[in-house]
Amino acid sequence: MDLIWEGLRKALELLLTLDPEVLRITMLSLEVSGLATLISLVIGLGIAIPVALTEFPGKRLVIALLNTGMGLPPVVVGLFVTVLLWRNGPLGFLEILYTPAAMILAQAVIASPIIAGISLSALQHLPPGLRLQILALGASRPQMVWLLLKEARLPLLAAVMAGFGGVISEVGASIMVGGNIKGQTRVLTTATVMETSKGNFEVAFALSILLLVLAFTVNAVLTHLQQRNRPR
Amino acid sequence: MSRATVLEARNLKVHRGQTQVLDVPALDLRAGEVLALMGPNGAGKSTLMLALAGLLPLSGGSLRFKGAELAGRPEREAYRRRMTMVFQDPLLFDATVAQNIATGLKLRGAPATLREPAVRAWAQRLGIGHLLGRPARQLSGGEAQRTALARAFALGPEILFLDEPFASLDAPAREGLLDDLGRILAETGSTAVLSTHDQAEAARLGHRLAVMKDGVILQTGGLREVMNHPEDPFVAAFVGMETLLKGQVASSGGGLLTLRLGRGGDGHEVLAVGEARPGQTILVGIRPEHVALSLHSDKSSSARNAFPGTVTKVVPRGPFFKVELDCGFFLAAYVTAQSLAELELGPGSTIVASFKATAAHLIRREGLESEV
């Protein structure tokens, strides 16, 4: 218990003193996971919309693959992205391994299937006739898609939250493709792992508490957006 | 006065997988008329309606709206902005009633200055003016369907498709909405297609009737024409012609024929209006509301057909009772609760059933000979 209280005290101290290193780590965590979630939203919806709205052979297989992708182990993603970005790898010419860009790429790979899978399910759960009703009201195809997304906004924001939650908390991929380089690719999760391995439990607790606060703040904002325009 | 044709459908075919689910050689919709599509579940009413609305890919055939063929996607998209559709499920958005009614107008680019008065006016006309700020998900079934109708009427559609709009409503909500919709359709002179499996709805709202079965239109015509002169036993049964008598023509002349009832008819003869070759096997239909019941035979009556019989069953049918009779053949009659009480009718009662020759409608059917 003492360790936890000490962690809380340390976290408060780090926050109140605006420790520059902790601030940098926190901001980088937010930046990397936030951007990765945004990219995943675009990719996820880009997959979910056509899969939900069209019929094609092998659709069930695609859905099964997406659902499997929702549980992609971060270390496996980390391994594949590392190999892709390795100097001699297919994307080696980008020279982004051990940079935040590589971490964003890896996290986007993790979050995209999560957002795609939940969005697909959300769109498929809309009333079956709604699409026809929207078209019968005179909507163009883009207008129809927009109205369907608006109608599914609650589960879609839940998809964003799940995607963000998945990447802000992962450590395997970030440490593999980012390298936990101080001042460059160190984020809250990788720093927590490092401090724990060094036996600095107070700092590790402090970083963990900051991670929780960050996750809560982002989700609180998203929840506010989710519930804001909902008729009661 | 002949009305302009708004929509012409020719050789419409729709397939689901390898199965053909719709085959309509020709169907026209005229300006200001309400065409009622009737048929049981699975008859293809909704498929036809979606096809006519340009919302379903056709496997064959063509649609012309006001003379112009809806050949490609742009033409169909433009057409969709001139018609609209109300479904059995109101399919409202997770928004307020006002926002729901405004949706179609917004999609069609109407400015807010036009949208707001239209929303208020149509909400008032449909009796939901007091609900404009209410979330659509808190509405009752009837209120939700009224919102869906207001959303449709606010668009001023040149064709309004109504796909079983009352099917999921309870009786009181349905009755009120039927009245209001009938009044609004008449006031606006709307051109509409209504699908229903209920002949009372078709009779109250429709000007013309098309009866469907298995993706095919069996008969199209004016409401009275189809109701009173069905050309097919299925149509006859579906439009409420509950007594169908099969037999051979004993004699025919002067617009009247005598039908000698076949198997199970006990040799009874029925006088009907129509011409048919003596010896020909035909079917005659009698609507239950055209059959009168009395305790004794009334020689002074103009009814040319009178048969003593026994009541086998009394079934409540809304404001009436259906009395099923065994007169040596099956006969059904509608009576009011008052008549039922005065005649003291119940299973086993003996009664005389009578109907005029003009109430016995000839339904020709090819291939009947082999069945008699």
Chai-1 contact restraints between the chains, C-beta under 6 A:
chainA,res_idxA,chainB,res_idxB,connection_type,confidence,min_distance_angstrom,max_distance_angstrom,comment,restraint_id
A,P127,B,L91,contact,1.0,0.0,6.0,A-B,restraint_1
A,G129,B,F87,contact,1.0,0.0,6.0,A-B,restraint_2
A,G129,B,D89,contact,1.0,0.0,6.0,A-B,restraint_3
A,G129,B,L91,contact,1.0,0.0,6.0,A-B,restraint_4
A,L130,B,L91,contact,1.0,0.0,6.0,A-B,restraint_5
A,L132,B,L55,contact,1.0,0.0,6.0,A-B,restraint_6
A,Q133,B,L91,contact,1.0,0.0,6.0,A-B,restraint_7
A,L135,B,L55,contact,1.0,0.0,6.0,A-B,restraint_8
A,A136,B,T84,contact,1.0,0.0,6.0,A-B,restraint_9
A,A136,B,M85,contact,1.0,0.0,6.0,A-B,restraint_10
A,L137,B,G104,contact,1.0,0.0,6.0,A-B,restraint_11
A,L137,B,L107,contact,1.0,0.0,6.0,A-B,restraint_12
A,G138,B,R80,contact,1.0,0.0,6.0,A-B,restraint_13
A,G138,B,R81,contact,1.0,0.0,6.0,A-B,restraint_14
A,G138,B,G104,contact,1.0,0.0,6.0,A-B,restraint_15
A,G138,B,L107,contact,1.0,0.0,6.0,A-B,restraint_16
A,G138,B,R108,contact,1.0,0.0,6.0,A-B,restraint_17
A,A139,B,L107,contact,1.0,0.0,6.0,A-B,restraint_18
A,Q143,B,L107,contact,1.0,0.0,6.0,A-B,restraint_19
A,E151,B,F93,contact,1.0,0.0,6.0,A-B,restraint_20
A,P231,B,T96,contact,1.0,0.0,6.0,A-B,restraint_21
A,P231,B,P135,contact,1.0,0.0,6.0,A-B,restraint_22
